[in-house]
Each structure stands twice: as C-alpha cells, then as structure tokens.
Amino acid sequence: MMRSKTVEEYLASPMTSKITDGRPEVYRVYVEDMLNVCKDLSDVTSDMVTDTCTDQLLEAVPTSLQKHMHIWP
C-alpha cells in the first residue's frame, strides 16, 4: 500500500522499476504527489475511489470520447 511507504521505498520497489522501464527517478514528482494524497486516504475512501474509477461501463461512454481514452489492463 502506498500510504505506508516513503518516496525512496516506493521508487526502489520492483513494481515501480518495471512500470517505469527501469527509470523510477523520472516519476519522482508524481510519486511524491500520490503519496501526499494517499496519506490522508482511509481504506474506505480508497475503496470508493477505486470503485468509482473502475465501475464504469465503456458502452455508456460515447464512441467519440472512447477514441481519446487510454485503458490499461
């Protein structure tokens, strides 16, 4: 969980290295911002954000907008 890690710990994690193609330092500013926000999240808030972001039916989004979306598996 991001809340329990420092910026250095997060950047040093194997997952971060893989996501950043071995260049985690490039994403330091983003990680710092995410960790700053995450420290105030509760488990309930985190679950609600995840549900909100992932519980959208793609069919409900107009085709004209879908072509501008980036969806990661």
PDB file of N, CA, C and O in Angstrom:
ATOM      1  N   MET A   1       0.840  -1.171   0.000  1.00  0.00           N
ATOM      2  CA  MET A   1       0.000   0.000   0.000  1.00  0.00           C
ATOM      3  C   MET A   1       0.891   1.241   0.000  1.00  0.00           C
ATOM      4  O   MET A   1       1.883   1.297   0.727  1.00  0.00           O
ATOM      5  N   MET A   2       0.543   2.213  -0.798  1.00  0.00           N
ATOM      6  CA  MET A   2       1.384   3.410  -0.932  1.00  0.00           C
ATOM      7  C   MET A   2       1.508   4.199   0.360  1.00  0.00           C
ATOM      8  O   MET A   2       2.558   4.780   0.633  1.00  0.00           O
ATOM      9  N   ARG A   3       0.457   4.226   1.150  1.00  0.00           N
ATOM     10  CA  ARG A   3       0.469   5.059   2.350  1.00  0.00           C
ATOM     11  C   ARG A   3       1.589   4.713   3.312  1.00  0.00           C
ATOM     12  O   ARG A   3       2.086   5.583   4.028  1.00  0.00           O
ATOM     13  N   SER A   4       1.985   3.469   3.333  1.00  0.00           N
ATOM     14  CA  SER A   4       2.956   3.031   4.326  1.00  0.00           C
ATOM     15  C   SER A   4       4.405   3.129   3.843  1.00  0.00           C
ATOM     16  O   SER A   4       5.317   2.717   4.561  1.00  0.00           O
ATOM     17  N   LYS A   5       4.632   3.662   2.654  1.00  0.00           N
ATOM     18  CA  LYS A   5       5.987   3.730   2.104  1.00  0.00           C
ATOM     19  C   LYS A   5       6.470   5.173   1.963  1.00  0.00           C
ATOM     20  O   LYS A   5       5.681   6.106   1.814  1.00  0.00           O
ATOM     21  N   THR A   6       7.785   5.318   2.016  1.00  0.00           N
ATOM     22  CA  THR A   6       8.383   6.614   1.726  1.00  0.00           C
ATOM     23  C   THR A   6       8.575   6.702   0.212  1.00  0.00           C
ATOM     24  O   THR A   6       8.433   5.705  -0.496  1.00  0.00           O
ATOM     25  N   VAL A   7       8.892   7.879  -0.270  1.00  0.00           N
ATOM     26  CA  VAL A   7       9.155   8.061  -1.701  1.00  0.00           C
ATOM     27  C   VAL A   7      10.296   7.144  -2.136  1.00  0.00           C
ATOM     28  O   VAL A   7      10.215   6.492  -3.177  1.00  0.00           O
ATOM     29  N   GLU A   8      11.351   7.101  -1.337  1.00  0.00           N
ATOM     30  CA  GLU A   8      12.518   6.268  -1.683  1.00  0.00           C
ATOM     31  C   GLU A   8      12.147   4.785  -1.747  1.00  0.00           C
ATOM     32  O   GLU A   8      12.583   4.070  -2.649  1.00  0.00           O
ATOM     33  N   GLU A   9      11.346   4.331  -0.790  1.00  0.00           N
ATOM     34  CA  GLU A   9      10.929   2.917  -0.787  1.00  0.00           C
ATOM     35  C   GLU A   9      10.070   2.601  -2.002  1.00  0.00           C
ATOM     36  O   GLU A   9      10.223   1.549  -2.622  1.00  0.00           O
ATOM     37  N   TYR A  10       9.181   3.500  -2.336  1.00  0.00           N
ATOM     38  CA  TYR A  10       8.310   3.269  -3.473  1.00  0.00           C
ATOM     39  C   TYR A  10       9.098   3.253  -4.777  1.00  0.00           C
ATOM     40  O   TYR A  10       8.878   2.388  -5.624  1.00  0.00           O
ATOM     41  N   LEU A  11      10.012   4.200  -4.942  1.00  0.00           N
ATOM     42  CA  LEU A  11      10.818   4.246  -6.168  1.00  0.00           C
ATOM     43  C   LEU A  11      11.735   3.035  -6.285  1.00  0.00           C
ATOM     44  O   LEU A  11      12.083   2.633  -7.395  1.00  0.00           O
ATOM     45  N   ALA A  12      12.130   2.448  -5.159  1.00  0.00           N
ATOM     46  CA  ALA A  12      13.034   1.294  -5.171  1.00  0.00           C
ATOM     47  C   ALA A  12      12.301  -0.041  -5.349  1.00  0.00           C
ATOM     48  O   ALA A  12      12.942  -1.083  -5.487  1.00  0.00           O
ATOM     49  N   SER A  13      10.985  -0.018  -5.348  1.00  0.00           N
ATOM     50  CA  SER A  13      10.244  -1.277  -5.446  1.00  0.00           C
ATOM     51  C   SER A  13      10.359  -1.877  -6.853  1.00  0.00           C
ATOM     52  O   SER A  13      10.435  -1.140  -7.837  1.00  0.00           O
ATOM     53  N   PRO A  14      10.371  -3.206  -6.948  1.00  0.00           N
ATOM     54  CA  PRO A  14      10.443  -3.865  -8.260  1.00  0.00           C
ATOM     55  C   PRO A  14       9.280  -3.475  -9.180  1.00  0.00           C
ATOM     56  O   PRO A  14       9.463  -3.337 -10.389  1.00  0.00           O
ATOM     57  N   MET A  15       8.085  -3.300  -8.604  1.00  0.00           N
ATOM     58  CA  MET A  15       6.931  -2.926  -9.412  1.00  0.00           C
ATOM     59  C   MET A  15       7.155  -1.563 -10.072  1.00  0.00           C
ATOM     60  O   MET A  15       6.879  -1.392 -11.260  1.00  0.00           O
ATOM     61  N   THR A  16       7.652  -0.601  -9.304  1.00  0.00           N
ATOM     62  CA  THR A  16       7.897   0.735  -9.848  1.00  0.00           C
ATOM     63  C   THR A  16       8.963   0.687 -10.931  1.00  0.00           C
ATOM     64  O   THR A  16       8.846   1.358 -11.957  1.00  0.00           O
ATOM     65  N   SER A  17       9.985  -0.094 -10.706  1.00  0.00           N
ATOM     66  CA  SER A  17      11.043  -0.235 -11.707  1.00  0.00           C
ATOM     67  C   SER A  17      10.481  -0.805 -13.004  1.00  0.00           C
ATOM     68  O   SER A  17      10.838  -0.356 -14.093  1.00  0.00           O
ATOM     69  N   LYS A  18       9.603  -1.792 -12.884  1.00  0.00           N
ATOM     70  CA  LYS A  18       9.015  -2.401 -14.080  1.00  0.00           C
ATOM     71  C   LYS A  18       8.102  -1.414 -14.810  1.00  0.00           C
ATOM     72  O   LYS A  18       8.173  -1.282 -16.032  1.00  0.00           O
ATOM     73  N   ILE A  19       7.254  -0.729 -14.061  1.00  0.00           N
ATOM     74  CA  ILE A  19       6.320   0.226 -14.657  1.00  0.00           C
ATOM     75  C   ILE A  19       7.062   1.362 -15.357  1.00  0.00           C
ATOM     76  O   ILE A  19       6.623   1.848 -16.399  1.00  0.00           O
ATOM     77  N   THR A  20       8.188   1.781 -14.780  1.00  0.00           N
ATOM     78  CA  THR A  20       8.931   2.924 -15.319  1.00  0.00           C
ATOM     79  C   THR A  20      10.050   2.515 -16.269  1.00  0.00           C
ATOM     80  O   THR A  20      10.884   3.336 -16.649  1.00  0.00           O
ATOM     81  N   ASP A  21      10.061   1.244 -16.647  1.00  0.00           N
ATOM     82  CA  ASP A  21      11.081   0.734 -17.563  1.00  0.00           C
ATOM     83  C   ASP A  21      12.485   0.990 -17.021  1.00  0.00           C
ATOM     84  O   ASP A  21      13.394   1.363 -17.763  1.00  0.00           O
ATOM     85  N   GLY A  22      12.645   0.781 -15.698  1.00  0.00           N
ATOM     86  CA  GLY A  22      13.959   0.906 -15.070  1.00  0.00           C
ATOM     87  C   GLY A  22      14.400   2.331 -14.790  1.00  0.00           C
ATOM     88  O   GLY A  22      15.561   2.564 -14.455  1.00  0.00           O
ATOM     89  N   ARG A  23      13.486   3.294 -14.923  1.00  0.00           N
ATOM     90  CA  ARG A  23      13.827   4.706 -14.697  1.00  0.00           C
ATOM     91  C   ARG A  23      12.888   5.342 -13.672  1.00  0.00           C
ATOM     92  O   ARG A  23      12.203   6.312 -13.995  1.00  0.00           O
ATOM     93  N   PRO A  24      12.839   4.821 -12.451  1.00  0.00           N
ATOM     94  CA  PRO A  24      11.868   5.330 -11.478  1.00  0.00           C
ATOM     95  C   PRO A  24      12.071   6.791 -11.104  1.00  0.00           C
ATOM     96  O   PRO A  24      11.108   7.468 -10.745  1.00  0.00           O
ATOM     97  N   GLU A  25      13.289   7.289 -11.177  1.00  0.00           N
ATOM     98  CA  GLU A  25      13.564   8.668 -10.769  1.00  0.00           C
ATOM     99  C   GLU A  25      12.794   9.689 -11.624  1.00  0.00           C
ATOM    100  O   GLU A  25      12.475  10.783 -11.157  1.00  0.00           O
ATOM    101  N   VAL A  26      12.507   9.324 -12.860  1.00  0.00           N
ATOM    102  CA  VAL A  26      11.765  10.206 -13.759  1.00  0.00           C
ATOM    103  C   VAL A  26      10.364  10.498 -13.192  1.00  0.00           C
ATOM    104  O   VAL A  26       9.781  11.549 -13.456  1.00  0.00           O
ATOM    105  N   TYR A  27       9.845   9.548 -12.412  1.00  0.00           N
ATOM    106  CA  TYR A  27       8.486   9.678 -11.895  1.00  0.00           C
ATOM    107  C   TYR A  27       8.432  10.162 -10.453  1.00  0.00           C
ATOM    108  O   TYR A  27       7.378  10.109  -9.819  1.00  0.00           O
ATOM    109  N   ARG A  28       9.556  10.633  -9.933  1.00  0.00           N
ATOM    110  CA  ARG A  28       9.610  11.070  -8.530  1.00  0.00           C
ATOM    111  C   ARG A  28       8.530  12.099  -8.211  1.00  0.00           C
ATOM    112  O   ARG A  28       7.847  11.967  -7.195  1.00  0.00           O
ATOM    113  N   VAL A  29       8.360  13.108  -9.039  1.00  0.00           N
ATOM    114  CA  VAL A  29       7.396  14.169  -8.753  1.00  0.00           C
ATOM    115  C   VAL A  29       5.974  13.613  -8.673  1.00  0.00           C
ATOM    116  O   VAL A  29       5.184  14.069  -7.847  1.00  0.00           O
ATOM    117  N   TYR A  30       5.638  12.644  -9.511  1.00  0.00           N
ATOM    118  CA  TYR A  30       4.309  12.047  -9.489  1.00  0.00           C
ATOM    119  C   TYR A  30       4.123  11.205  -8.226  1.00  0.00           C
ATOM    120  O   TYR A  30       3.075  11.255  -7.582  1.00  0.00           O
ATOM    121  N   VAL A  31       5.150  10.436  -7.887  1.00  0.00           N
ATOM    122  CA  VAL A  31       5.090   9.592  -6.694  1.00  0.00           C
ATOM    123  C   VAL A  31       4.953  10.460  -5.451  1.00  0.00           C
ATOM    124  O   VAL A  31       4.174  10.137  -4.554  1.00  0.00           O
ATOM    125  N   GLU A  32       5.695  11.546  -5.388  1.00  0.00           N
ATOM    126  CA  GLU A  32       5.589  12.446  -4.234  1.00  0.00           C
ATOM    127  C   GLU A  32       4.163  12.975  -4.092  1.00  0.00           C
ATOM    128  O   GLU A  32       3.622  13.015  -2.987  1.00  0.00           O
ATOM    129  N   ASP A  33       3.557  13.376  -5.199  1.00  0.00           N
ATOM    130  CA  ASP A  33       2.174  13.872  -5.155  1.00  0.00           C
ATOM    131  C   ASP A  33       1.204  12.774  -4.736  1.00  0.00           C
ATOM    132  O   ASP A  33       0.329  13.002  -3.900  1.00  0.00           O
ATOM    133  N   MET A  34       1.355  11.582  -5.313  1.00  0.00           N
ATOM    134  CA  MET A  34       0.457  10.481  -4.963  1.00  0.00           C
ATOM    135  C   MET A  34       0.577  10.123  -3.488  1.00  0.00           C
ATOM    136  O   MET A  34      -0.429   9.913  -2.811  1.00  0.00           O
ATOM    137  N   LEU A  35       1.801  10.054  -2.992  1.00  0.00           N
ATOM    138  CA  LEU A  35       1.993   9.718  -1.583  1.00  0.00           C
ATOM    139  C   LEU A  35       1.436  10.809  -0.676  1.00  0.00           C
ATOM    140  O   LEU A  35       0.920  10.514   0.402  1.00  0.00           O
ATOM    141  N   ASN A  36       1.533  12.035  -1.092  1.00  0.00           N
ATOM    142  CA  ASN A  36       0.984  13.138  -0.312  1.00  0.00           C
ATOM    143  C   ASN A  36      -0.536  13.011  -0.193  1.00  0.00           C
ATOM    144  O   ASN A  36      -1.093  13.244   0.880  1.00  0.00           O
ATOM    145  N   VAL A  37      -1.200  12.649  -1.273  1.00  0.00           N
ATOM    146  CA  VAL A  37      -2.646  12.464  -1.258  1.00  0.00           C
ATOM    147  C   VAL A  37      -3.016  11.183  -0.499  1.00  0.00           C
ATOM    148  O   VAL A  37      -3.962  11.178   0.288  1.00  0.00           O
ATOM    149  N   CYS A  38      -2.281  10.114  -0.734  1.00  0.00           N
ATOM    150  CA  CYS A  38      -2.618   8.818  -0.142  1.00  0.00           C
ATOM    151  C   CYS A  38      -2.521   8.806   1.381  1.00  0.00           C
ATOM    152  O   CYS A  38      -3.231   8.039   2.033  1.00  0.00           O
ATOM    153  N   LYS A  39      -1.675   9.623   1.949  1.00  0.00           N
ATOM    154  CA  LYS A  39      -1.518   9.600   3.411  1.00  0.00           C
ATOM    155  C   LYS A  39      -2.805   9.981   4.118  1.00  0.00           C
ATOM    156  O   LYS A  39      -2.999   9.632   5.282  1.00  0.00           O
ATOM    157  N   ASP A  40      -3.692  10.697   3.426  1.00  0.00           N
ATOM    158  CA  ASP A  40      -4.953  11.121   4.025  1.00  0.00           C
ATOM    159  C   ASP A  40      -6.124  10.193   3.687  1.00  0.00           C
ATOM    160  O   ASP A  40      -7.237  10.398   4.170  1.00  0.00           O
ATOM    161  N   LEU A  41      -5.877   9.187   2.869  1.00  0.00           N
ATOM    162  CA  LEU A  41      -6.955   8.273   2.483  1.00  0.00           C
ATOM    163  C   LEU A  41      -7.169   7.198   3.536  1.00  0.00           C
ATOM    164  O   LEU A  41      -6.214   6.674   4.110  1.00  0.00           O
ATOM    165  N   SER A  42      -8.405   6.883   3.777  1.00  0.00           N
ATOM    166  CA  SER A  42      -8.711   5.722   4.613  1.00  0.00           C
ATOM    167  C   SER A  42      -8.948   4.543   3.681  1.00  0.00           C
ATOM    168  O   SER A  42      -9.030   4.721   2.466  1.00  0.00           O
ATOM    169  N   ASP A  43      -9.057   3.346   4.234  1.00  0.00           N
ATOM    170  CA  ASP A  43      -9.347   2.177   3.404  1.00  0.00           C
ATOM    171  C   ASP A  43     -10.695   2.346   2.700  1.00  0.00           C
ATOM    172  O   ASP A  43     -10.843   1.973   1.536  1.00  0.00           O
ATOM    173  N   VAL A  44     -11.667   2.905   3.404  1.00  0.00           N
ATOM    174  CA  VAL A  44     -12.989   3.109   2.813  1.00  0.00           C
ATOM    175  C   VAL A  44     -12.905   4.102   1.659  1.00  0.00           C
ATOM    176  O   VAL A  44     -13.479   3.864   0.596  1.00  0.00           O
ATOM    177  N   THR A  45     -12.205   5.199   1.854  1.00  0.00           N
ATOM    178  CA  THR A  45     -12.063   6.201   0.792  1.00  0.00           C
ATOM    179  C   THR A  45     -11.343   5.600  -0.401  1.00  0.00           C
ATOM    180  O   THR A  45     -11.750   5.807  -1.544  1.00  0.00           O
ATOM    181  N   SER A  46     -10.283   4.861  -0.145  1.00  0.00           N
ATOM    182  CA  SER A  46      -9.525   4.215  -1.215  1.00  0.00           C
ATOM    183  C   SER A  46     -10.408   3.266  -2.011  1.00  0.00           C
ATOM    184  O   SER A  46     -10.356   3.253  -3.241  1.00  0.00           O
ATOM    185  N   ASP A  47     -11.218   2.473  -1.316  1.00  0.00           N
ATOM    186  CA  ASP A  47     -12.131   1.549  -1.992  1.00  0.00           C
ATOM    187  C   ASP A  47     -13.164   2.299  -2.825  1.00  0.00           C
ATOM    188  O   ASP A  47     -13.505   1.875  -3.929  1.00  0.00           O
ATOM    189  N   MET A  48     -13.658   3.410  -2.298  1.00  0.00           N
ATOM    190  CA  MET A  48     -14.659   4.201  -3.028  1.00  0.00           C
ATOM    191  C   MET A  48     -14.062   4.810  -4.294  1.00  0.00           C
ATOM    192  O   MET A  48     -14.712   4.826  -5.340  1.00  0.00           O
ATOM    193  N   VAL A  49     -12.832   5.309  -4.207  1.00  0.00           N
ATOM    194  CA  VAL A  49     -12.161   5.878  -5.379  1.00  0.00           C
ATOM    195  C   VAL A  49     -11.955   4.794  -6.428  1.00  0.00           C
ATOM    196  O   VAL A  49     -12.208   5.014  -7.612  1.00  0.00           O
ATOM    197  N   THR A  50     -11.498   3.627  -5.995  1.00  0.00           N
ATOM    198  CA  THR A  50     -11.276   2.507  -6.917  1.00  0.00           C
ATOM    199  C   THR A  50     -12.577   2.097  -7.584  1.00  0.00           C
ATOM    200  O   THR A  50     -12.617   1.908  -8.800  1.00  0.00           O
ATOM    201  N   ASP A  51     -13.641   1.959  -6.804  1.00  0.00           N
ATOM    202  CA  ASP A  51     -14.937   1.586  -7.373  1.00  0.00           C
ATOM    203  C   ASP A  51     -15.418   2.616  -8.385  1.00  0.00           C
ATOM    204  O   ASP A  51     -15.921   2.257  -9.450  1.00  0.00           O
ATOM    205  N   THR A  52     -15.266   3.880  -8.061  1.00  0.00           N
ATOM    206  CA  THR A  52     -15.709   4.949  -8.948  1.00  0.00           C
ATOM    207  C   THR A  52     -14.936   4.935 -10.261  1.00  0.00           C
ATOM    208  O   THR A  52     -15.507   5.140 -11.332  1.00  0.00           O
ATOM    209  N   CYS A  53     -13.633   4.691 -10.167  1.00  0.00           N
ATOM    210  CA  CYS A  53     -12.788   4.734 -11.360  1.00  0.00           C
ATOM    211  C   CYS A  53     -12.894   3.484 -12.221  1.00  0.00           C
ATOM    212  O   CYS A  53     -12.606   3.530 -13.417  1.00  0.00           O
ATOM    213  N   THR A  54     -13.301   2.376 -11.630  1.00  0.00           N
ATOM    214  CA  THR A  54     -13.282   1.118 -12.378  1.00  0.00           C
ATOM    215  C   THR A  54     -14.655   0.551 -12.658  1.00  0.00           C
ATOM    216  O   THR A  54     -14.769  -0.468 -13.339  1.00  0.00           O
ATOM    217  N   ASP A  55     -15.690   1.177 -12.158  1.00  0.00           N
ATOM    218  CA  ASP A  55     -17.027   0.617 -12.303  1.00  0.00           C
ATOM    219  C   ASP A  55     -17.833   1.347 -13.375  1.00  0.00           C
ATOM    220  O   ASP A  55     -19.047   1.504 -13.243  1.00  0.00           O
ATOM    221  N   GLN A  56     -17.177   1.780 -14.407  1.00  0.00           N
ATOM    222  CA  GLN A  56     -17.856   2.486 -15.487  1.00  0.00           C
ATOM    223  C   GLN A  56     -18.006   1.567 -16.695  1.00  0.00           C
ATOM    224  O   GLN A  56     -17.051   0.915 -17.117  1.00  0.00           O
ATOM    225  N   LEU A  57     -19.193   1.527 -17.230  1.00  0.00           N
ATOM    226  CA  LEU A  57     -19.424   0.716 -18.421  1.00  0.00           C
ATOM    227  C   LEU A  57     -18.919   1.476 -19.643  1.00  0.00           C
ATOM    228  O   LEU A  57     -19.343   2.603 -19.900  1.00  0.00           O
ATOM    229  N   LEU A  58     -18.021   0.860 -20.387  1.00  0.00           N
ATOM    230  CA  LEU A  58     -17.459   1.521 -21.559  1.00  0.00           C
ATOM    231  C   LEU A  58     -18.546   1.835 -22.585  1.00  0.00           C
ATOM    232  O   LEU A  58     -18.471   2.833 -23.301  1.00  0.00           O
ATOM    233  N   GLU A  59     -19.549   0.974 -22.644  1.00  0.00           N
ATOM    234  CA  GLU A  59     -20.634   1.190 -23.605  1.00  0.00           C
ATOM    235  C   GLU A  59     -21.376   2.500 -23.326  1.00  0.00           C
ATOM    236  O   GLU A  59     -21.968   3.083 -24.234  1.00  0.00           O
ATOM    237  N   ALA A  60     -21.344   2.960 -22.077  1.00  0.00           N
ATOM    238  CA  ALA A  60     -22.051   4.190 -21.719  1.00  0.00           C
ATOM    239  C   ALA A  60     -21.291   5.440 -22.155  1.00  0.00           C
ATOM    240  O   ALA A  60     -21.844   6.540 -22.150  1.00  0.00           O
ATOM    241  N   VAL A  61     -20.037   5.271 -22.528  1.00  0.00           N
ATOM    242  CA  VAL A  61     -19.219   6.397 -22.973  1.00  0.00           C
ATOM    243  C   VAL A  61     -19.368   6.533 -24.488  1.00  0.00           C
ATOM    244  O   VAL A  61     -19.160   5.560 -25.214  1.00  0.00           O
ATOM    245  N   PRO A  62     -19.719   7.708 -24.970  1.00  0.00           N
ATOM    246  CA  PRO A  62     -19.890   7.889 -26.418  1.00  0.00           C
ATOM    247  C   PRO A  62     -18.632   7.479 -27.198  1.00  0.00           C
ATOM    248  O   PRO A  62     -17.508   7.691 -26.741  1.00  0.00           O
ATOM    249  N   THR A  63     -18.838   6.905 -28.352  1.00  0.00           N
ATOM    250  CA  THR A  63     -17.735   6.455 -29.200  1.00  0.00           C
ATOM    251  C   THR A  63     -16.751   7.583 -29.485  1.00  0.00           C
ATOM    252  O   THR A  63     -15.543   7.359 -29.549  1.00  0.00           O
ATOM    253  N   SER A  64     -17.270   8.793 -29.656  1.00  0.00           N
ATOM    254  CA  SER A  64     -16.390   9.927 -29.945  1.00  0.00           C
ATOM    255  C   SER A  64     -15.417  10.195 -28.800  1.00  0.00           C
ATOM    256  O   SER A  64     -14.315  10.691 -29.035  1.00  0.00           O
ATOM    257  N   LEU A  65     -15.807   9.873 -27.560  1.00  0.00           N
ATOM    258  CA  LEU A  65     -14.912  10.035 -26.416  1.00  0.00           C
ATOM    259  C   LEU A  65     -14.021   8.816 -26.213  1.00  0.00           C
ATOM    260  O   LEU A  65     -12.882   8.944 -25.765  1.00  0.00           O
ATOM    261  N   GLN A  66     -14.536   7.640 -26.539  1.00  0.00           N
ATOM    262  CA  GLN A  66     -13.754   6.415 -26.358  1.00  0.00           C
ATOM    263  C   GLN A  66     -12.438   6.458 -27.127  1.00  0.00           C
ATOM    264  O   GLN A  66     -11.430   5.922 -26.666  1.00  0.00           O
ATOM    265  N   LYS A  67     -12.443   7.094 -28.299  1.00  0.00           N
ATOM    266  CA  LYS A  67     -11.215   7.111 -29.103  1.00  0.00           C
ATOM    267  C   LYS A  67     -10.108   7.943 -28.442  1.00  0.00           C
ATOM    268  O   LYS A  67      -8.946   7.848 -28.836  1.00  0.00           O
ATOM    269  N   HIS A  68     -10.457   8.747 -27.452  1.00  0.00           N
ATOM    270  CA  HIS A  68      -9.470   9.559 -26.734  1.00  0.00           C
ATOM    271  C   HIS A  68      -9.067   8.943 -25.399  1.00  0.00           C
ATOM    272  O   HIS A  68      -8.237   9.502 -24.682  1.00  0.00           O
ATOM    273  N   MET A  69      -9.648   7.800 -25.063  1.00  0.00           N
ATOM    274  CA  MET A  69      -9.375   7.168 -23.767  1.00  0.00           C
ATOM    275  C   MET A  69      -8.195   6.217 -23.849  1.00  0.00           C
ATOM    276  O   MET A  69      -7.960   5.587 -24.879  1.00  0.00           O
ATOM    277  N   HIS A  70      -7.465   6.121 -22.764  1.00  0.00           N
ATOM    278  CA  HIS A  70      -6.383   5.165 -22.649  1.00  0.00           C
ATOM    279  C   HIS A  70      -6.748   4.211 -21.525  1.00  0.00           C
ATOM    280  O   HIS A  70      -6.915   4.635 -20.382  1.00  0.00           O
ATOM    281  N   ILE A  71      -6.871   2.945 -21.834  1.00  0.00           N
ATOM    282  CA  ILE A  71      -7.287   1.959 -20.834  1.00  0.00           C
ATOM    283  C   ILE A  71      -6.151   0.970 -20.651  1.00  0.00           C
ATOM    284  O   ILE A  71      -5.681   0.349 -21.604  1.00  0.00           O
ATOM    285  N   TRP A  72      -5.722   0.839 -19.403  1.00  0.00           N
ATOM    286  CA  TRP A  72      -4.669  -0.115 -19.073  1.00  0.00           C
ATOM    287  C   TRP A  72      -5.292  -1.327 -18.422  1.00  0.00           C
ATOM    288  O   TRP A  72      -6.181  -1.192 -17.582  1.00  0.00           O
ATOM    289  N   PRO A  73      -4.833  -2.524 -18.801  1.00  0.00           N
ATOM    290  CA  PRO A  73      -5.383  -3.738 -18.199  1.00  0.00           C
ATOM    291  C   PRO A  73      -4.941  -3.895 -16.764  1.00  0.00           C
ATOM    292  O   PRO A  73      -5.313  -4.866 -16.105  1.00  0.00           O
TER     293      PRO A  73
END
